[in-house]
C-alpha cells in the first residue's frame, strides 16, 4: 500500500530517471535500457500512453516522449512499497491544443487522487470507469464540449473534496 498522504514521498517525473515496467506495453513505448531506473506500474504506464494518444498528444504544446517518462509534464508519482513500483497519483494536464475523448482506461489509475485536465477540445462523456477512481479527491475538468451527463458519474465519487 501507499504510505499515508502526509508521509508519502512524492516525485515529479521531470526530476528523476524513471521507466515503465511492463509486459502490457508495446515495445515502442517501453524505454530500451531500464537498468537502475525507478519502475512505474505497468498498468499506470499503459493508461498514460492511452491518455496521450486519446487526447492527441502529438499535437500538444508540451509533447511527451512515451519512451522517456521524464518528459511527462503534469504527471506526479509516489512509491507503492507493497508492490515495489511507483504509481501515478496526480494528472495535471493543461494544454490548449489538447483535444479528444478521455479514454476508458483512466479508471484503472487506482491511486489517482488528483485529476485536473484543461483543454477546450475535450469532448464526449467521462468514461464509465470514472466510478472506479475511489482514491480521487480533486477533479478539475475544464471543457465546454463535455456532455452534461457527467454529473451523475461525478456524484458517485464519494471521496471528492469541495
Secondary structure, 3 states (H helix, E strand, C coil): CECCHHHCCEEEHHHCCEEECCCCCCCCCCCCCCCCCEEECHHHHHHHHHHHHHCCHHHCCCCCECCEHHHCCCEEEEEECCCCEEEEEEEEEECCCCEECCCHHHHHCCCCCEEEEECCEEEECCCHHHHHCCCCCEEEEECCEECCCHHHHHHCCCCCCC
